[in-house]
Amino acid sequence: MDSVLTLMISAAVVCLVLYLAKVLIGPGESHVSPGPTVEPSPPEPRALTRVANIPKCVIFFDVETTGLNSNDRIVTLAAVKLLNTDLLPSASLEYIYLIFDPGRKSHPRAEAIHGYSDWILRHQENFGTCAETIENFFNSSELVVAHNADFGIGFYDREMQRAGRSPIAKPIYCTMNGYREQGFVGSASLAAICQSIGVARATRFHGALEDAWLAMRVYLWLNQRDVSGEIPAEFTGQPSNMKPVPPLPVGPLPRRHRKKIVTAEGETATTETGPSLPPAALQ
């Protein structure tokens, strides 16, 4: 009888220990295979719809800059004019592609993107010398389109103000916002969108002319138009106003010379300023 009682007490103790272990430590690992893990599918984007009636003349533009701050300057500006859009995909193209002396050094990360050294840029002309040409080109369109338009428009308007000219007066459409409004998930950067729609970049650097052309392809895709075809060969060349540059001197670069820019209100001197604050990220 004592042995039976002892066995019952021992069994009760074992059960109590197992219960406490389960409560305090948690259940042990299961030796049964849980089967393959099924990843949740990303939400399907809404069907593409036409975001706008494409005007007969649209300009797509992009800028490369010395940095991201409001006191940074434009290094290159490009604009692609799409004419006779009712003839797509055989509509005609015109473009401008210009380079400028920004009057200051580029941030190293910005220079790594646009590819133009301070020595090259200081031998180019000021934005103000081309401001009228740029203004007339933009004013000939019915719509201005850019990717991350707020960034580019801000730089354009500030440069025009310095030159005594007017800001963009045409309606503006942003392909980055248009992409997001369509309900697509993931990155809305120009590179990511182009990769997703099968449009490849032709150069290592972010050339303003190529990026303007890529923005055009995204805009047409958002409007359910054909985006096939390679970038024209001339779009991968150098800016049309690029001046020859003498050999790079040995040692530190000499100080910049003061330059004069002609504005609508007279002549204004411009000098180099310091480099911009490091941007958190660049386009």
TORKOL-4160 file (C-alpha; in steps of 0.2 Angstrom, whole numbers, padded with zeros to 4 digits, m for minus):
283
<pt num="1" X="0000" Y="0000" Z="0000"/>
<pt num="2" X="0014" Y="0012" Z="0004"/>
<pt num="3" X="0023" Y="0008" Z="m0012"/>
<pt num="4" X="0007" Y="0012" Z="m0022"/>
<pt num="5" X="0005" Y="0028" Z="m0012"/>
<pt num="6" X="0023" Y="0033" Z="m0016"/>
<pt num="7" X="0020" Y="0029" Z="m0035"/>
<pt num="8" X="0005" Y="0040" Z="m0035"/>
<pt num="9" X="0014" Y="0055" Z="m0026"/>
<pt num="10" X="0029" Y="0053" Z="m0038"/>
<pt num="11" X="0017" Y="0054" Z="m0053"/>
<pt num="12" X="0008" Y="0069" Z="m0046"/>
<pt num="13" X="0025" Y="0078" Z="m0043"/>
<pt num="14" X="0031" Y="0074" Z="m0061"/>
<pt num="15" X="0014" Y="0081" Z="m0068"/>
<pt num="16" X="0016" Y="0096" Z="m0058"/>
<pt num="17" X="0034" Y="0099" Z="m0064"/>
<pt num="18" X="0029" Y="0097" Z="m0082"/>
<pt num="19" X="0015" Y="0109" Z="m0080"/>
<pt num="20" X="0026" Y="0122" Z="m0072"/>
<pt num="21" X="0039" Y="0120" Z="m0085"/>
<pt num="22" X="0025" Y="0122" Z="m0099"/>
<pt num="23" X="0019" Y="0138" Z="m0090"/>
<pt num="24" X="0035" Y="0146" Z="m0086"/>
<pt num="25" X="0046" Y="0141" Z="m0101"/>
<pt num="26" X="0033" Y="0139" Z="m0114"/>
<pt num="27" X="0030" Y="0124" Z="m0126"/>
<pt num="28" X="0045" Y="0115" Z="m0133"/>
<pt num="29" X="0049" Y="0114" Z="m0151"/>
<pt num="30" X="0038" Y="0104" Z="m0162"/>
<pt num="31" X="0045" Y="0089" Z="m0171"/>
<pt num="32" X="0032" Y="0090" Z="m0184"/>
<pt num="33" X="0037" Y="0099" Z="m0200"/>
<pt num="34" X="0026" Y="0115" Z="m0202"/>
<pt num="35" X="0027" Y="0114" Z="m0221"/>
<pt num="36" X="0032" Y="0127" Z="m0233"/>
<pt num="37" X="0030" Y="0146" Z="m0228"/>
<pt num="38" X="0018" Y="0155" Z="m0239"/>
<pt num="39" X="0023" Y="0173" Z="m0241"/>
<pt num="40" X="0009" Y="0185" Z="m0243"/>
<pt num="41" X="0006" Y="0192" Z="m0260"/>
<pt num="42" X="0008" Y="0211" Z="m0262"/>
<pt num="43" X="m0008" Y="0220" Z="m0266"/>
<pt num="44" X="m0012" Y="0221" Z="m0284"/>
<pt num="45" X="m0011" Y="0239" Z="m0292"/>
<pt num="46" X="m0026" Y="0246" Z="m0299"/>
<pt num="47" X="m0028" Y="0245" Z="m0318"/>
<pt num="48" X="m0019" Y="0259" Z="m0327"/>
<pt num="49" X="m0031" Y="0273" Z="m0333"/>
<pt num="50" X="m0026" Y="0288" Z="m0343"/>
<pt num="51" X="m0021" Y="0301" Z="m0331"/>
<pt num="52" X="m0023" Y="0315" Z="m0343"/>
<pt num="53" X="m0027" Y="0319" Z="m0361"/>
<pt num="54" X="m0010" Y="0321" Z="m0369"/>
<pt num="55" X="m0008" Y="0339" Z="m0376"/>
<pt num="56" X="m0001" Y="0341" Z="m0393"/>
<pt num="57" X="0015" Y="0349" Z="m0387"/>
<pt num="58" X="0023" Y="0342" Z="m0370"/>
<pt num="59" X="0040" Y="0346" Z="m0363"/>
<pt num="60" X="0049" Y="0334" Z="m0351"/>
<pt num="61" X="0063" Y="0341" Z="m0342"/>
<pt num="62" X="0076" Y="0337" Z="m0329"/>
<pt num="63" X="0091" Y="0345" Z="m0320"/>
<pt num="64" X="0106" Y="0340" Z="m0311"/>
<pt num="65" X="0112" Y="0351" Z="m0297"/>
<pt num="66" X="0127" Y="0354" Z="m0285"/>
<pt num="67" X="0116" Y="0347" Z="m0270"/>
<pt num="68" X="0099" Y="0347" Z="m0263"/>
<pt num="69" X="0098" Y="0363" Z="m0253"/>
<pt num="70" X="0089" Y="0378" Z="m0259"/>
<pt num="71" X="0106" Y="0388" Z="m0261"/>
<pt num="72" X="0112" Y="0374" Z="m0272"/>
<pt num="73" X="0113" Y="0378" Z="m0291"/>
<pt num="74" X="0109" Y="0369" Z="m0308"/>
<pt num="75" X="0124" Y="0361" Z="m0316"/>
<pt num="76" X="0114" Y="0354" Z="m0331"/>
<pt num="77" X="0097" Y="0356" Z="m0338"/>
<pt num="78" X="0088" Y="0347" Z="m0352"/>
<pt num="79" X="0071" Y="0348" Z="m0359"/>
<pt num="80" X="0063" Y="0336" Z="m0372"/>
<pt num="81" X="0049" Y="0343" Z="m0382"/>
<pt num="82" X="0036" Y="0330" Z="m0389"/>
<pt num="83" X="0027" Y="0337" Z="m0404"/>
<pt num="84" X="0012" Y="0331" Z="m0413"/>
<pt num="85" X="0007" Y="0319" Z="m0400"/>
<pt num="86" X="m0008" Y="0313" Z="m0410"/>
<pt num="87" X="0004" Y="0305" Z="m0421"/>
<pt num="88" X="0011" Y="0294" Z="m0407"/>
<pt num="89" X="0022" Y="0283" Z="m0407"/>
<pt num="90" X="0029" Y="0293" Z="m0422"/>
<pt num="91" X="0028" Y="0310" Z="m0415"/>
<pt num="92" X="0043" Y="0322" Z="m0417"/>
<pt num="93" X="0056" Y="0327" Z="m0404"/>
<pt num="94" X="0066" Y="0343" Z="m0401"/>
<pt num="95" X="0077" Y="0346" Z="m0386"/>
<pt num="96" X="0089" Y="0357" Z="m0377"/>
<pt num="97" X="0104" Y="0351" Z="m0366"/>
<pt num="98" X="0114" Y="0364" Z="m0357"/>
<pt num="99" X="0128" Y="0365" Z="m0345"/>
<pt num="100" X="0132" Y="0379" Z="m0333"/>
<pt num="101" X="0145" Y="0386" Z="m0321"/>
<pt num="102" X="0135" Y="0385" Z="m0305"/>
<pt num="103" X="0147" Y="0397" Z="m0296"/>
<pt num="104" X="0151" Y="0384" Z="m0282"/>
<pt num="105" X="0157" Y="0367" Z="m0279"/>
<pt num="106" X="0146" Y="0352" Z="m0281"/>
<pt num="107" X="0144" Y="0341" Z="m0266"/>
<pt num="108" X="0155" Y="0325" Z="m0268"/>
<pt num="109" X="0139" Y="0314" Z="m0269"/>
<pt num="110" X="0131" Y="0326" Z="m0282"/>
<pt num="111" X="0147" Y="0326" Z="m0292"/>
<pt num="112" X="0147" Y="0307" Z="m0292"/>
<pt num="113" X="0130" Y="0307" Z="m0300"/>
<pt num="114" X="0131" Y="0320" Z="m0313"/>
<pt num="115" X="0150" Y="0317" Z="m0317"/>
<pt num="116" X="0156" Y="0335" Z="m0320"/>
<pt num="117" X="0171" Y="0341" Z="m0309"/>
<pt num="118" X="0172" Y="0358" Z="m0303"/>
<pt num="119" X="0187" Y="0361" Z="m0315"/>
<pt num="120" X="0175" Y="0357" Z="m0330"/>
<pt num="121" X="0161" Y="0367" Z="m0323"/>
<pt num="122" X="0170" Y="0383" Z="m0319"/>
<pt num="123" X="0175" Y="0385" Z="m0338"/>
<pt num="124" X="0156" Y="0385" Z="m0343"/>
<pt num="125" X="0144" Y="0400" Z="m0345"/>
<pt num="126" X="0132" Y="0405" Z="m0332"/>
<pt num="127" X="0114" Y="0400" Z="m0332"/>
<pt num="128" X="0109" Y="0418" Z="m0335"/>
<pt num="129" X="0117" Y="0418" Z="m0352"/>
<pt num="130" X="0104" Y="0405" Z="m0358"/>
<pt num="131" X="0089" Y="0410" Z="m0347"/>
<pt num="132" X="0080" Y="0418" Z="m0362"/>
<pt num="133" X="0082" Y="0403" Z="m0373"/>
<pt num="134" X="0076" Y="0391" Z="m0360"/>
<pt num="135" X="0061" Y="0402" Z="m0355"/>
<pt num="136" X="0056" Y="0403" Z="m0374"/>
<pt num="137" X="0058" Y="0384" Z="m0376"/>
<pt num="138" X="0047" Y="0380" Z="m0361"/>
<pt num="139" X="0034" Y="0393" Z="m0365"/>
<pt num="140" X="0031" Y="0385" Z="m0382"/>
<pt num="141" X="0023" Y="0370" Z="m0374"/>
<pt num="142" X="0006" Y="0366" Z="m0367"/>
<pt num="143" X="0012" Y="0355" Z="m0352"/>
<pt num="144" X="0028" Y="0353" Z="m0343"/>
<pt num="145" X="0032" Y="0336" Z="m0336"/>
<pt num="146" X="0045" Y="0330" Z="m0324"/>
<pt num="147" X="0049" Y="0316" Z="m0312"/>
<pt num="148" X="0049" Y="0323" Z="m0294"/>
<pt num="149" X="0043" Y="0339" Z="m0302"/>
<pt num="150" X="0044" Y="0350" Z="m0286"/>
<pt num="151" X="0063" Y="0347" Z="m0285"/>
<pt num="152" X="0066" Y="0352" Z="m0303"/>
<pt num="153" X="0054" Y="0366" Z="m0303"/>
<pt num="154" X="0061" Y="0374" Z="m0287"/>
<pt num="155" X="0078" Y="0375" Z="m0295"/>
<pt num="156" X="0072" Y="0381" Z="m0312"/>
<pt num="157" X="0062" Y="0395" Z="m0304"/>
<pt num="158" X="0076" Y="0401" Z="m0292"/>
<pt num="159" X="0088" Y="0401" Z="m0307"/>
<pt num="160" X="0076" Y="0411" Z="m0317"/>
<pt num="161" X="0073" Y="0423" Z="m0303"/>
<pt num="162" X="0092" Y="0426" Z="m0302"/>
<pt num="163" X="0092" Y="0430" Z="m0320"/>
<pt num="164" X="0078" Y="0442" Z="m0319"/>
<pt num="165" X="0066" Y="0430" Z="m0329"/>
<pt num="166" X="0049" Y="0422" Z="m0325"/>
<pt num="167" X="0046" Y="0405" Z="m0317"/>
<pt num="168" X="0037" Y="0392" Z="m0327"/>
<pt num="169" X="0019" Y="0398" Z="m0331"/>
<pt num="170" X="0013" Y="0382" Z="m0339"/>
<pt num="171" X="0003" Y="0367" Z="m0331"/>
<pt num="172" X="0015" Y="0355" Z="m0322"/>
<pt num="173" X="0013" Y="0336" Z="m0321"/>
<pt num="174" X="0024" Y="0325" Z="m0309"/>
<pt num="175" X="0026" Y="0307" Z="m0315"/>
<pt num="176" X="0032" Y="0302" Z="m0298"/>
<pt num="177" X="0015" Y="0308" Z="m0290"/>
<pt num="178" X="0006" Y="0300" Z="m0305"/>
<pt num="179" X="0013" Y="0283" Z="m0302"/>
<pt num="180" X="0009" Y="0284" Z="m0284"/>
<pt num="181" X="m0009" Y="0290" Z="m0288"/>
<pt num="182" X="m0011" Y="0274" Z="m0299"/>
<pt num="183" X="m0009" Y="0264" Z="m0283"/>
<pt num="184" X="0007" Y="0255" Z="m0287"/>
<pt num="185" X="0018" Y="0248" Z="m0273"/>
<pt num="186" X="0037" Y="0249" Z="m0270"/>
<pt num="187" X="0049" Y="0263" Z="m0275"/>
<pt num="188" X="0043" Y="0277" Z="m0285"/>
<pt num="189" X="0060" Y="0283" Z="m0290"/>
<pt num="190" X="0063" Y="0285" Z="m0309"/>
<pt num="191" X="0076" Y="0271" Z="m0310"/>
<pt num="192" X="0064" Y="0259" Z="m0301"/>
<pt num="193" X="0049" Y="0263" Z="m0312"/>
<pt num="194" X="0059" Y="0262" Z="m0328"/>
<pt num="195" X="0066" Y="0245" Z="m0322"/>
<pt num="196" X="0048" Y="0239" Z="m0319"/>
<pt num="197" X="0042" Y="0244" Z="m0336"/>
<pt num="198" X="0057" Y="0238" Z="m0346"/>
<pt num="199" X="0065" Y="0254" Z="m0350"/>
<pt num="200" X="0084" Y="0254" Z="m0347"/>
<pt num="201" X="0096" Y="0268" Z="m0343"/>
<pt num="202" X="0110" Y="0269" Z="m0357"/>
<pt num="203" X="0123" Y="0278" Z="m0347"/>
<pt num="204" X="0131" Y="0276" Z="m0330"/>
<pt num="205" X="0129" Y="0294" Z="m0324"/>
<pt num="206" X="0112" Y="0303" Z="m0322"/>
<pt num="207" X="0112" Y="0314" Z="m0337"/>
<pt num="208" X="0098" Y="0327" Z="m0337"/>
<pt num="209" X="0094" Y="0324" Z="m0355"/>
<pt num="210" X="0093" Y="0305" Z="m0353"/>
<pt num="211" X="0082" Y="0307" Z="m0337"/>
<pt num="212" X="0071" Y="0319" Z="m0346"/>
<pt num="213" X="0068" Y="0306" Z="m0360"/>
<pt num="214" X="0065" Y="0293" Z="m0346"/>
<pt num="215" X="0052" Y="0304" Z="m0338"/>
<pt num="216" X="0044" Y="0305" Z="m0355"/>
<pt num="217" X="0043" Y="0286" Z="m0357"/>
<pt num="218" X="0035" Y="0285" Z="m0339"/>
<pt num="219" X="0022" Y="0298" Z="m0344"/>
<pt num="220" X="0018" Y="0289" Z="m0360"/>
<pt num="221" X="0016" Y="0272" Z="m0350"/>
<pt num="222" X="0005" Y="0280" Z="m0337"/>
<pt num="223" X="m0006" Y="0286" Z="m0352"/>
<pt num="224" X="m0006" Y="0268" Z="m0359"/>
<pt num="225" X="0005" Y="0273" Z="m0374"/>
<pt num="226" X="0019" Y="0263" Z="m0382"/>
<pt num="227" X="0035" Y="0265" Z="m0373"/>
<pt num="228" X="0046" Y="0254" Z="m0384"/>
<pt num="229" X="0061" Y="0260" Z="m0393"/>
<pt num="230" X="0079" Y="0265" Z="m0388"/>
<pt num="231" X="0085" Y="0282" Z="m0383"/>
<pt num="232" X="0091" Y="0292" Z="m0398"/>
<pt num="233" X="0110" Y="0291" Z="m0399"/>
<pt num="234" X="0112" Y="0310" Z="m0398"/>
<pt num="235" X="0103" Y="0310" Z="m0381"/>
<pt num="236" X="0119" Y="0302" Z="m0373"/>
<pt num="237" X="0131" Y="0315" Z="m0379"/>
<pt num="238" X="0138" Y="0331" Z="m0371"/>
<pt num="239" X="0128" Y="0347" Z="m0368"/>
<pt num="240" X="0127" Y="0358" Z="m0384"/>
<pt num="241" X="0135" Y="0373" Z="m0376"/>
<pt num="242" X="0149" Y="0364" Z="m0367"/>
<pt num="243" X="0165" Y="0374" Z="m0369"/>
<pt num="244" X="0183" Y="0366" Z="m0370"/>
<pt num="245" X="0192" Y="0364" Z="m0354"/>
<pt num="246" X="0211" Y="0367" Z="m0352"/>
<pt num="247" X="0222" Y="0353" Z="m0344"/>
<pt num="248" X="0219" Y="0351" Z="m0325"/>
<pt num="249" X="0233" Y="0361" Z="m0316"/>
<pt num="250" X="0244" Y="0352" Z="m0303"/>
<pt num="251" X="0240" Y="0356" Z="m0285"/>
<pt num="252" X="0225" Y="0365" Z="m0278"/>
<pt num="253" X="0214" Y="0374" Z="m0291"/>
<pt num="254" X="0216" Y="0392" Z="m0293"/>
<pt num="255" X="0202" Y="0404" Z="m0286"/>
<pt num="256" X="0187" Y="0407" Z="m0297"/>
<pt num="257" X="0186" Y="0423" Z="m0307"/>
<pt num="258" X="0171" Y="0434" Z="m0305"/>
<pt num="259" X="0159" Y="0433" Z="m0319"/>
<pt num="260" X="0146" Y="0444" Z="m0326"/>
<pt num="261" X="0128" Y="0438" Z="m0331"/>
<pt num="262" X="0116" Y="0448" Z="m0341"/>
<pt num="263" X="0099" Y="0449" Z="m0334"/>
<pt num="264" X="0083" Y="0457" Z="m0339"/>
<pt num="265" X="0086" Y="0471" Z="m0326"/>
<pt num="266" X="0105" Y="0474" Z="m0330"/>
<pt num="267" X="0121" Y="0465" Z="m0326"/>
<pt num="268" X="0124" Y="0456" Z="m0309"/>
<pt num="269" X="0141" Y="0449" Z="m0303"/>
<pt num="270" X="0142" Y="0432" Z="m0297"/>
<pt num="271" X="0155" Y="0423" Z="m0286"/>
<pt num="272" X="0159" Y="0406" Z="m0280"/>
<pt num="273" X="0151" Y="0401" Z="m0263"/>
<pt num="274" X="0156" Y="0386" Z="m0252"/>
<pt num="275" X="0150" Y="0369" Z="m0254"/>
<pt num="276" X="0132" Y="0364" Z="m0249"/>
<pt num="277" X="0128" Y="0354" Z="m0233"/>
<pt num="278" X="0129" Y="0335" Z="m0236"/>
<pt num="279" X="0112" Y="0330" Z="m0243"/>
<pt num="280" X="0104" Y="0314" Z="m0235"/>
<pt num="281" X="0100" Y="0307" Z="m0252"/>
<pt num="282" X="0101" Y="0312" Z="m0270"/>
<pt num="283" X="0090" Y="0309" Z="m0285"/>
